[in-house]
Amino acid sequence: MKSNLHARDAATWARPASRTVVVGLLAAVGSLALPSAAQASLLSPEAEDALATYVALFALFIVPVALIVVFWMVHVLPEKIAHKRHHPQLEAIKTLCLLSLVFGGLLWPIAWLWAYTKPVGYKMAYGTDKSSDYFKEHGLPVPADAAADIRERVAALEGRGVPASELDAIRADLAALESRLSSDDRGEVG
C-alpha cells in the first residue's frame, strides 16, 4: 500500500515540474520574438566617453609612475635590510642595487641574498661583522682587532652580571684564540 502512495506522489509532483519547464520555454521564445531596445551600458554615451577619457589618462600617466615607484622601492629593499642589520659591506650592496636597476632587476636577488648573509669572510679579514656605523650609533669605540672586540664584550657582560663560570669559559676561548693568532702571526702552523 505504501508503494502505491509513493507512486502517486511522484506522478503528481512531476506534472507541475513539467508545466514549469514548458512555461519557461514559452517565455524564453516569446522574449526572443519580441524586439526591444538593448542597452549596453548604464551610462549615457557622453558619460561613457568622459569615463573612458579618465580611465585612459589614469592608465597612461598614473599607472606607469606607480609601477616605477614600486620597482624602485623593491630594488632598494636589500640596501635597507643591510643598513638595518649593520652589514659591513653596505656600500657594495648599494652599488649592486643600483646596477640591478640598470640591468632590469637581474642582480636584485644577489643583492637581497647578500644583505641577509652573515659576513663571515669579512669578519675573518677585519675582525668584525658589523659596520663602523654600528659602533658609532651605540657609542662604542671601533675595535682595533678581533681579540680587543671580544675583550670589550666580555667586560660588558661582566658588568651585566653574567655568571662567572660563563665568563671564564669565554675568557678561555679568547686565550686560545689569541694564542692561535699569535702563532699564525709568527708563521707557525699548528
MOKAKA-V682791 format. One record per helix or strand of 3 or more residues. SS is the DSSP state (a for helix, b for strand). FROM is the first residue (numbers start at 0). TO is the last residue. If there is no record, write none. Layout:
ss->(SS	SS)
from->(FROM	FROM)
to->(TO	TO)
//
This chain:
ss->(a	a	a	a	a	a	a	a	a)
from->(1	44	76	89	107	119	131	145	163)
to->(32	74	83	101	115	125	136	159	184)
//
